[in-house]
């Protein structure tokens, strides 16, 4: 390709070559994975030489059955935890990596900046719809099949977004890419609960939540340099390469959901499995619709624990994505940063996430695990009450308004740029403390049986507000100024502070009245 060719043609040629390269790597990794997959599909029962006589439940019991993910080796459990962590990083990364390309998209398609923002917000809207179907599907068919179906669909629509010739096709492809990517977010907490016992979940859950925050923090950093040096279309090829890597890992995954494992065991060994109702086709459709759509929505409006943590985490994610839309505006207009420099400011969020994760790990090791061991000395079946884990949400609830007020007024008065970046860290640390606590609390309250539906409800609420907030964020910052815009959000965050404190006091009483009792 000659350097004398017009710039658009050179960019298009680069895009074609990049796509061919990524697709070649995608095909190669899938081919290599298929060979590994065949070797990994041997059963746990054969490895253990255990004579299985029943598949109604773990055999002979939950602590001795080698098929129970809780009894897998630590190395294997870490591997299976890495899958939802990788997916949880990639999905929100796919949303924010696009934002540095807003100006290029606006110029190429001759639309306003607000219209160029729509592919970003519609991706977030897609993230809100996918879990409503995916989480209950996983409770019916298992986790693994949902992961392996969703990721290739995610790849197809990402390719479509990269080749889009107008803003409408870009919006549509980004919406369906977000929808296809979202199951990993709602299944992640359920997969962690499948693999780790309640007193072991805090650390993997904290890392899972940190990856949800690190993804969108690194998106603008990578997207800024890619957009500035090549083209906005390469932000989509970066996502595609990430999908290839994650899908490769996912193909080596074993099923983790209890009912799916037992049903597969019963079929394989031709023995009696878990109780299963016989239904006609019409009844099956009705049952699946109830599991898929009605249960998460029913839990949203009838379970106070789900309702109030949906509200809290929805506000957090709305804030997070409002700032992704507004950060570039603040640092470009207030501090005169270019795209690459703006991307680096998101590292404040990354550092805050790491600090928050460290706090959770320390609390888990020093407080929760020790308390659990003390309880088991008198009662081997004792479990730490879920309410004891709300301590980290209480810390986050206090830190959140501090970070918001600090960021807003330091940027308003043009204090040195490091000040709002540090404030980002406070905001991000609070976010991960509250969000991690919400996921752990929901899983502990509802167990593996209903936990995915609770997580689905939570994910839908989070990404619905994440879709809405960026639509007015920049206008609000422009209209009332950075200081008052952040103050309005800070005052609302103060109103939410009582939520973890109230559940700490009344949570046990509320759980006892729930229709969705855990199965563990």
C-alpha positions, 0 to 999 in steps of 0.5 A, spaced: 500 500 500 503 506 497 503 512 502 501 516 497 494 513 497 488 518 501 488 517 508 481 514 508 484 508 504 490 507 508 486 506 514 481 502 511 487 497 508 490 497 515 483 495 518 482 489 513 489 487 515 488 488 522 481 484 522 485 478 518 490 478 523 485 477 529 481 472 525 487 468 524 489 468 531 481 467 533 481 461 528 488 458 531 486 459 538 479 455 537 483 449 533 488 449 539 483 449 544 478 443 541 484 438 542 485 440 549 478 440 550 477 433 548 482 431 554 479 435 559 472 432 558 473 426 562 469 425 568 471 426 576 467 420 577 472 416 573 478 419 576 476 418 583 474 410 581 467 412 585 462 407 584 456 412 584 449 409 586 445 415 586 445 422 582 439 425 586 445 429 590 452 429 591 454 422 593 456 419 598 455 426 601 457 434 599 464 433 602 466 427 599 463 427 592 469 429 587 464 432 582 462 437 587 466 443 585 467 445 592 472 439 593 476 440 586 483 442 587 485 449 589 488 450 582 482 447 578 478 452 582 482 458 581 482 456 573 475 456 573 474 462 577 479 466 572 474 465 567 468 469 569 474 474 572 476 474 564 469 475 562 468 481 567 474 485 565 472 484 557 465 486 557 465 493 560 472 494 557 468 493 551 464 499 553 469 504 555 474 503 549 470 506 544 469 513 548 476 516 546 474 515 538 468 519 539 471 525 535 473 521 530 466 517 529 463 524 529 467 526 524 467 520 519 459 519 520 458 527 520 454 527 526 454 530 533 458 528 539 451 526 542 449 522 537 456 519 536 456 517 544 449 513 542 454 506 540 457 507 547 450 507 551 447 502 547 452 497 548 450 499 556 443 498 554 445 491 551 449 489 558 442 490 562 438 486 557 442 480 556 443 477 564 435 477 564 435 471 559 442 468 561 442 467 568 436 463 569 438 459 563 444 458 567 440 455 572 436 451 567 442 448 563 448 450 566 453 455 566 458 453 561 453 452 555 451 460 556 459 462 556 460 458 550 454 460 546 455 468 548 462 469 546 462 467 539 456 472 538 459 477 542 465 476 536 460 477 530 457 483 532 464 486 534 466 485 527 460 488 525 461 494 529 468 495 526 466 494 519 460 499 520 459 504 514 454 509 518 452 510 525 445 506 525 449 500 523 454 502 529 449 503 534 445 496 532 452 492 532 454 495 539 447 494 542 447 486 540 455 486 542 453 488 549 447 484 549 451 478 548 457 479 552 453 481 558 452 473 561 459 473 563 457 479 568 451 476 571 454 469 571 460 471 574 458 471 581 454 465 581 460 461 578 464 463 584 459 461 589 459 454 585 466 453 586 468 456 593 464 455 599 461 461 603 467 463 607 472 462 602 468 467 597 470 474 599 477 474 596 475 471 589 469 475 589 473 481 590 477 480 584 471 478 580 468 485 582 475 489 581 476 486 574 469 489 572 472 496 575 479 495 571 476 493 565 472 500 564 478 503 567 483 500 562 478 501 556 480 509 555 487 508 556 488 503 551 482 506 546 486 513 547 492 510 544 489 506 539 485 511 536 490 517 536 495 513 532 491 508 528 483 509 528 477 508 532 475 502 528 481 498 531 478 499 538 473 494 536 479 489 533 482 490 540 476 487 543 475 481 538 482 479 540 480 479 547 474 475 545 479 470 542 483 469 548 477 468 553 473 463 549 480 459 548 480 459 556 472 458 556 472 452 552 477 448 557 471 449 562 468 444 566 460 445 568 460 448 575 452 448 577 450 443 581 443 441 578 447 441 571 452 436 574 448 431 577 443 431 571 449 430 566 451 424 571 445 421 571 444 421 564 451 418 563 451 413 568 443 411 567 441 412 574 436 416 577 438 423 577 435 430 581 427 430 581 425 433 574 418 434 572 415 432 566 412 437 562 409 438 555 412 443 550 407 448 552 409 447 559 416 447 558 416 454 554 411 457 560 416 454 565 422 457 562 419 464 561 418 464 568 425 462 570 428 467 565 423 473 565 419 473 571 423 470 577 428 476 576 423 481 576 419 478 581 425 478 586 426 485 584 419 487 587 418 482 592 425 481 596 427 488 600 434 485 599 434 485 592 430 491 591 435 496 595 441 493 593 439 494 586 438 501 587 444 502 590 449 498 585 445 501 580 446 508 582 454 506 583 454 504 575 450 510 573 455 514 576 461 510 574 459 510 566 457 518 567 464 519 569 467 515 563 463 520 559 465 526 563 472 525 565 474 526 558 470 533 558 473 535 564 480 533 563 480 536 556 477 543 558 479 544 565 486 541 564 487 541 556 489 534 556 490 530 549 486 523 548 492 519 551 493 523 557 486 523 558 486 515 558 492 515 563 487 519 568 483 513 569 489 509 572 486 513 579 480 508 578 485 502 577 489 504 583 482 505 587 480 498 585 486 495 587 486 498 594 479 496 595 480 489 593 486 489 598 481 491 604 476 486 602 482 480 602 484 483 608 477 483 612 476 476 609 482 473 612 483 476 618 475 477 620 471 472 616 475 466 616 477 466 623 470 468 625 467 462 621 473 457 624 471 459 631 463 458 630 465 451 627 469 449 633 462 448 637 458 447 631 461 443 624 455 446 620 455 453 622 456 458 617 457 466 618 451 470 617 451 474 611 450 480 615 457 480 618 460 481 611 456 488 610 462 491 614 465 493 607 459 496 604 459 500 610 466 503 609 464 504 602 458 508 603 462 513 607 467 514 602 463 515 596 460 522 598 467 524 600 470 522 593 464 525 589 465 532 593 473 532 592 473 530 585 467 536 583 470 542 587 478 540 586 476 540 578 471 546 579 477 550 582 482 547 577 487 545 583 493 541 580 490 535 576 493 530 581 487 532 586 481 529 582 485 523 580 486 521 587 479 523 588 477 518 583 481 513 587 476 514 593 470 513 588 473 507 585 475 504 592 468 505 595 465 503 588 468 496 589 467 495 597 459 496 596 459 492 589 463 486 592 459 486 598 452 486 594 454 480 590 457 476 596 450 478 600 446 476 595 449 470 593 449 468 601 442 470 602 439 466 596 445 461 594 446 457 588 439 456 586 436 463 586 443 467 586 443 467 579 436 470 578 438 475 584 444 477 580 441 478 574 436 483 577 442 486 580 445 487 573 439 489 569 438 495 574 446 497 574 446 497 566 439 500 565 442 506 569 449 506 566 445 506 559 441 513 562 446 517 566 451 518 560 446 521 556 445 527 561 452 527 564 456 532 560 450 536 559 449 536 567 457 538 567 456 543 562 450 546 565 451 547 573 459 546 573 463 540 575 463 542 582 455 542 583 454 536 578 458 532 583 455 535 589 448 533 586 450 526 586 454 526 592 448 528 596 444 522 593 449 518 595 448 520 602 441 518 602 443 511 600 448 510 606 443 507 611 442 501 606 448 497 609 447 499 616 439 497 616 440 490 613 446 489 618 440 490 623 434 487 620 437 482 615 436 476 618 429 477 620 428 479 612 431 473 610 427 468 614 421 471 611 423 470 604 420 465 599 427 464 596 431 460 601 438 458 599 439 450 597 446 450 601 
